[in-house]
Amino acid sequence: MTSSENLFARALRLIPGGVNSPVRAFRSVGGAPFFTKSAQGATLTTADGRELIDFVCTWGPAIHGHNHPRIKAAIAAALEAGTSFGTPNPYEVEMAELIVQFFPSIQKVRMCSSGTEATMSAIRLARGFTRRDKIIKFAGCYHGHSDSLLIKAGSGALTHGNPDSAGVPASFAQETIVLPYNDTAAIEAAFAANPGQIACIILEAYIGNVGFIKPDAGYLQFVRKITGQHGAVLIFDEVMTGFRLARGGVQELEQITPDLTTLGKIIGGGLPVGAFGGRADIMDHLAPLGPVYQAGTLSGNPLAMAAGIAQLKLLDELNPYARLDALGHQVVTAALAAAKAKGMPLQAPQVGSMFSLFFTPTPVRDMATALTSDAKLFGRFFHACLENGIYLPPSAYEAWFLSTAHEGAAIDRACEVITKAIKSL
């Protein structure tokens, strides 16, 4: 029995499914997960001593690669002063200043400890601000596992065949209107059917949790316009895309100003973190200024803030987005060329350091078309890559991530393995 097999056997006795987040279980691709003992740059080292080039990047945060010396030094310096204070700390203020600098739509920001917490709190705030109950979300968009949002979700919920979760009361689900992404007529119909009742629209502006999907031309501009017309709050969930696709996320790329934005992942430098922010008049409805309650013992934790500040400052210095886009283009170009040579249909949407491979002849523009991808074929592809030292998201319905550490030998090796894996199918 290998070290990973032994660890998994022990975990299965004590942790549901042997994992602390469902998609890690490898259920959709088959087999058992490996355990990682260390990571450096673009490489994971497993408990069994294997080195794998990593295209998960801890599901987004590791934009500079794993264990970056600047981020590690920032954590070490903060650790000297203590791990948590239960009072405001200077790091929180500096982080808020950086977020507002990077995201012009954010006038005020509140820190929390996870992306789920950020989206849950933004929804509550939108409801409190508008005094309305109903919300609109989109099939395949995953906004964390709070009750109002775990309805027709992507990410692990989709991977495990449970787009809806047990334990979510029907009364909660009734307040959530789920629409197909990239369908403007559906949004118009929802507002017409629920006049004066919709508090907000929340969406992953570029979807990352049913695989990577881009909006149709003009779609996000339409969403911005119609929410304004009906007095509904527009929430961009940029937990994945924030700071990753551009300094100011999708809203910078699309030149759109949402009312609220949720953030996470990159702003923690690999430590647990979340944030939500936006228009000052909306944010001032939060306690202690307003009636919408939100709190967290570890919100603004000094270690997470120090790591995130180092990460954001490094992004500001390096401005790596053109480099990351070139790396992403290199991977999808290699994959598409291999699929063409094989006579195999493949869709490969990509922006910057995020992309996906869908084994389908159908252009992917929403959850329904994403589900036309051959998940069994992806499972075979996944294991062909893993056997040759490349770790991909263990699901046909997750985005891939790149880091600046992939440049050079890592990306060349990955393209070689991916090409051979596709040709072997």
C-alpha positions in Angstrom: 0.0 0.0 0.0 1.4 3.4 -1.0 1.5 6.3 1.5 -1.4 8.0 -0.2 -3.5 4.8 -0.2 -2.7 4.4 3.5 -3.7 8.0 4.3 -6.9 7.7 2.3 -7.9 4.5 4.1 -7.3 6.2 7.5 -9.3 9.3 6.2 -12.2 7.2 5.1 -12.7 6.0 8.7 -12.9 9.5 10.1 -13.8 12.0 7.4 -17.0 11.7 5.2 -15.8 10.4 1.9 -12.2 10.7 3.1 -12.0 14.3 2.0 -12.8 17.8 3.3 -14.1 19.1 0.0 -16.0 16.8 -2.3 -14.3 17.3 -5.7 -11.0 16.1 -4.2 -12.5 12.5 -3.9 -11.9 11.7 -7.6 -15.4 10.3 -7.8 -16.1 11.7 -11.3 -12.8 10.5 -12.8 -12.4 7.2 -10.9 -9.7 6.0 -8.6 -8.5 7.3 -5.2 -7.0 10.7 -4.6 -3.3 11.2 -3.9 -2.1 13.2 -0.8 0.3 16.1 -1.2 3.1 16.6 1.3 4.6 19.8 -0.3 4.4 22.1 -3.2 6.8 24.5 -4.9 6.3 26.6 -8.0 4.3 24.7 -10.5 4.9 21.3 -8.9 3.2 19.2 -6.2 5.1 16.5 -4.4 2.8 13.7 -3.3 3.1 11.7 -0.1 4.6 8.9 -2.3 7.3 11.2 -3.6 5.9 11.7 -7.1 6.3 15.2 -8.7 3.3 16.5 -10.6 2.9 19.7 -12.7 -0.2 21.3 -11.1 -3.0 22.8 -13.1 -5.3 23.3 -10.1 -3.2 25.8 -8.3 -5.2 25.2 -5.1 -8.3 26.1 -7.2 -7.0 29.5 -8.0 -5.1 31.2 -5.3 -1.6 30.2 -6.4 -1.2 32.7 -9.3 2.5 33.1 -8.5 2.9 29.3 -8.0 3.2 27.4 -4.7 5.2 28.6 -1.7 6.5 31.8 -3.3 9.3 33.2 -1.2 7.8 36.7 -0.9 4.5 35.4 0.4 6.2 32.9 2.7 8.3 35.7 4.2 5.3 37.9 4.7 3.5 35.2 6.6 6.6 34.5 8.7 6.9 38.2 9.6 3.2 38.4 10.6 3.5 35.2 12.6 6.2 36.8 14.8 3.5 39.3 16.1 0.8 36.6 16.7 -1.8 34.5 14.8 -5.0 36.3 15.7 -5.9 39.3 17.9 -9.7 39.6 18.1 -9.3 43.4 17.4 -8.7 45.4 14.3 -5.2 45.1 12.9 -3.1 47.3 10.5 -3.1 44.6 7.8 -6.9 44.9 7.3 -6.6 48.6 6.5 -3.8 48.0 3.9 -5.7 45.2 2.3 -8.8 47.3 2.0 -6.8 50.1 0.4 -5.3 47.7 -2.1 -8.7 46.1 -3.0 -10.3 49.6 -3.6 -7.2 50.6 -5.6 -7.5 47.5 -7.9 -11.3 47.4 -8.1 -12.8 50.9 -8.8 -16.3 49.6 -8.3 -15.5 48.9 -4.7 -15.8 51.9 -2.4 -16.0 50.0 0.8 -15.1 46.4 1.6 -15.7 43.9 4.4 -13.3 41.0 5.0 -14.4 37.5 5.9 -12.9 34.0 5.9 -14.2 32.2 2.7 -15.8 32.7 -0.7 -18.9 31.1 0.6 -19.1 33.5 3.5 -18.6 36.4 1.0 -21.4 35.5 -1.4 -23.8 34.6 1.5 -23.2 38.0 3.1 -23.5 39.8 -0.2 -26.9 38.2 -0.8 -28.1 39.1 2.7 -26.9 42.7 2.2 -28.6 43.0 -1.2 -31.9 41.7 0.4 -31.5 44.1 3.3 -30.7 47.1 1.1 -33.6 46.5 -1.4 -36.1 45.0 1.2 -36.9 42.3 -1.4 -36.5 38.5 -1.0 -36.1 36.9 -4.4 -32.7 36.5 -6.1 -31.6 35.4 -9.5 -28.7 33.0 -10.1 -27.7 31.0 -13.1 -27.5 27.2 -13.6 -24.0 26.0 -13.2 -22.7 29.0 -11.4 -21.4 28.0 -8.0 -21.4 30.6 -5.2 -20.5 28.5 -2.2 -22.6 26.2 -0.2 -25.0 28.6 1.6 -28.7 27.5 1.4 -29.9 30.3 -0.9 -27.2 29.6 -3.5 -26.8 25.8 -3.5 -29.5 25.4 -6.1 -28.6 24.2 -9.6 -24.9 24.8 -8.6 -21.8 23.8 -10.4 -18.5 22.8 -8.9 -18.5 19.6 -6.7 -22.3 19.6 -6.5 -22.5 19.1 -10.3 -19.6 16.6 -10.3 -21.3 14.4 -7.9 -24.7 14.4 -9.7 -26.4 16.6 -7.1 -27.1 20.0 -8.6 -29.3 20.6 -5.6 -28.4 19.6 -2.0 -30.3 17.7 0.6 -30.8 19.9 3.6 -31.9 23.0 1.7 -35.5 23.9 2.7 -38.0 24.1 -0.1 -39.0 27.5 1.2 -35.5 28.8 0.7 -35.3 27.4 -2.8 -38.6 29.2 -3.7 -36.9 32.5 -3.2 -34.1 31.6 -5.7 -34.8 31.9 -9.4 -32.4 29.8 -11.5 -32.0 30.8 -15.1 -29.8 29.6 -18.0 -26.6 31.6 -18.5 -26.3 33.7 -21.7 -30.1 33.9 -22.1 -31.3 37.5 -22.0 -34.9 36.6 -22.7 -35.0 34.4 -19.5 -33.9 37.4 -17.4 -36.5 39.7 -19.0 -39.2 37.1 -18.3 -38.1 36.6 -14.6 -38.3 40.3 -13.9 -41.7 40.5 -15.7 -43.0 37.6 -13.6 -41.7 39.0 -10.3 -42.3 42.8 -10.4 -40.6 44.6 -7.5 -39.6 41.4 -5.8 -36.0 40.7 -7.1 -33.3 41.8 -4.7 -30.3 41.0 -6.9 -28.7 39.1 -9.7 -25.6 37.2 -8.7 -23.4 35.5 -11.3 -19.9 34.3 -12.1 -19.3 36.8 -14.9 -17.0 34.3 -16.5 -18.1 30.9 -15.2 -15.5 28.7 -13.6 -17.5 26.1 -11.8 -19.1 24.1 -14.6 -15.9 24.3 -16.6 -14.7 27.7 -17.9 -17.4 29.5 -19.9 -17.4 33.0 -21.4 -20.4 35.3 -21.8 -21.8 36.0 -25.2 -21.0 39.5 -26.6 -23.1 42.1 -24.9 -24.6 39.7 -22.3 -23.0 41.2 -19.2 -23.8 44.7 -20.4 -27.4 43.6 -20.7 -27.4 42.2 -17.2 -26.0 45.5 -15.9 -28.7 47.5 -17.7 -31.7 45.4 -16.6 -30.7 45.3 -13.0 -30.5 49.1 -13.0 -33.8 49.4 -14.6 -35.5 47.3 -12.0 -33.6 48.6 -8.9 -32.0 45.2 -8.3 -28.4 44.9 -7.0 -25.9 43.4 -9.5 -23.4 41.1 -7.7 -20.3 39.9 -9.6 -18.9 36.8 -8.0 -15.2 37.3 -8.7 -13.9 34.8 -6.1 -12.1 32.9 -8.9 -11.6 35.6 -11.5 -10.7 38.6 -9.2 -7.1 39.6 -9.7 -6.6 36.4 -11.8 -7.8 37.5 -15.2 -6.9 41.2 -14.8 -5.9 43.5 -11.9 -9.6 44.4 -11.6 -11.1 41.1 -12.6 -13.8 40.5 -15.3 -15.3 43.9 -14.6 -12.0 45.5 -15.8 -12.0 43.4 -18.9 -15.7 44.0 -19.7 -15.7 47.7 -18.5 -18.8 47.0 -16.3 -19.4 48.4 -12.8 -21.4 46.0 -10.6 -23.0 47.2 -7.4 -21.3 44.5 -5.2 -18.3 42.2 -5.8 -17.3 39.1 -3.9 -13.7 38.1 -3.7 -11.5 35.4 -2.2 -8.7 33.0 -3.2 -5.9 35.3 -4.5 -6.4 37.9 -1.7 -5.4 35.3 0.9 -2.2 34.2 -0.8 -3.1 30.5 -0.1 -4.7 31.1 3.4 -8.5 31.1 4.1 -10.0 34.4 3.1 -13.0 36.1 1.5 -14.3 39.6 1.0 -17.2 41.5 -0.4 -17.5 45.2 -1.3 -19.1 47.7 -3.5 -21.1 50.9 -3.4 -20.7 52.8 -0.2 -24.4 53.4 0.2 -25.1 49.7 0.0 -22.1 48.7 2.2 -23.2 51.1 4.9 -26.2 48.9 5.5 -23.9 46.5 7.3 -23.7 46.4 11.1 -22.5 48.4 13.0 -23.7 51.2 10.7 -26.9 49.5 9.5 -29.4 46.7 10.1 -27.7 43.9 8.1 -25.7 41.7 10.5 -22.5 40.0 9.5 -19.6 39.0 11.7 -16.6 36.7 11.9 -14.1 35.8 14.6 -11.2 35.4 12.2 -12.2 38.0 9.6 -9.2 40.0 8.6 -6.8 37.5 10.1 -3.3 39.0 10.2 -1.6 36.0 8.6 -4.1 35.8 5.7 -4.0 39.6 5.2 -0.1 39.6 5.2 0.0 36.8 2.6 -2.7 38.5 0.4 -1.0 41.9 0.6 2.3 40.3 -0.6 0.5 38.5 -3.4 -1.3 41.7 -4.6 1.8 43.8 -4.5 3.7 41.2 -6.5 0.9 41.2 -9.1 1.2 45.0 -9.2 4.9 44.8 -9.8 5.0 42.0 -12.3 1.7 42.7 -14.3 1.9 39.1 -15.5 -1.5 39.0 -17.3 -0.1 39.0 -20.9 2.4 36.3 -20.0 -0.3 34.2 -18.4 -2.6 34.6 -21.4 0.2 33.4 -23.6 0.7 30.3 -21.5 -3.0 29.5 -21.5 -3.1 29.9 -25.3 -0.1 27.6 -25.6 -1.9 24.8 -23.7 -5.3 25.1 -25.5 -3.6 25.4 -28.9 -1.7 22.1 -28.3 -4.8 20.4 -27.1 -6.9 21.5 -30.1 -4.2 20.5 -32.5 -4.0 17.0 -31.0 -7.8 16.7 -31.1 -7.9 17.8 -34.7 -5.3 15.3 -35.6 -7.2 12.6 -33.8 -10.6 13.6 -35.4 -12.0 14.2 -32.0 -14.4 17.1 -31.2 -13.0 19.5 -28.5 -14.0 22.9 -27.2 -11.3 24.9 -25.3 -12.6 28.2 -24.0 -9.7 30.3 -22.5 -9.1 33.7 -21.1 -5.8 34.4 -19.5 -4.8 31.8 -16.9 -8.2 30.1 -16.9 -9.5 27.5 -19.4 -11.2 24.2 -19.8 -11.3 21.3 -22.3 -14.8 20.0 -23.2 -15.0 16.8 -25.2 -18.0 17.8 -27.3 -18.8 19.1 -30.8 -21.2 21.6 -29.2 -19.9 25.1 -28.5 -20.1 25.6 -24.7 -22.1 28.6 -23.6 -24.1 27.4 -20.6 -24.6 24.5 -18.2 -26.7 22.5 -20.7 -24.0 22.6 -23.4 -21.2 22.0 -20.8 -23.0 18.7 -19.9 -22.8 17.5 -23.5 -19.1 17.0 -22.8 -18.1 13.3 -22.5 -17.2 13.0 -18.8 -16.1 9.3 -19.2 -13.7 10.3 -21.9 -12.4 13.1 -19.7 -11.8 10.6 -16.9 -9.6 8.6 -19.2 -7.8 11.7 -20.3 -7.3 12.8 -16.7 -5.6 9.5 -15.7 -3.5 9.5 -18.9 -2.2 12.9 -17.8 -1.8 11.9 -14.2 0.2 8.8 -15.0 2.6 11.0 -16.9 3.1 13.7 -14.2 0.3 16.3 -15.0 -2.4 17.0 -12.4 -5.6 18.4 -13.8 -8.8 19.3 -12.0 -10.4 15.8 -11.2 -13.7 16.7 -12.9 -14.9 17.3 -16.4 -16.7 20.4 -15.0 -14.0 22.5 -13.4 -11.7 25.3 -14.7 -8.0 24.8 -15.0 -5.6 27.3 -13.6 -2.1 28.5 -14.5 0.6 30.4 -12.6 3.6 32.4 -13.5 5.7 29.4 -12.3 4.4 27.3 -15.3 6.5 29.3 -17.7 9.3 27.4 -19.5 9.9 23.7 -19.0 6.7 23.1 -17.0 4.4 24.3 -19.8 6.4 22.6 -22.5 6.2 19.3 -20.7 2.5 19.8 -20.0 1.7 20.4 -23.7 3.6 17.3 -24.6 1.7 15.1 -22.1 -1.7 16.6 -23.0 -1.0 16.0 -26.7 -0.1 12.4 -26.1 -3.0 11.8 -23.8 -5.5 13.1 -26.3 -4.0 11.0 -29.1 -4.2 7.9 -26.9 -7.9 8.2 -26.3 
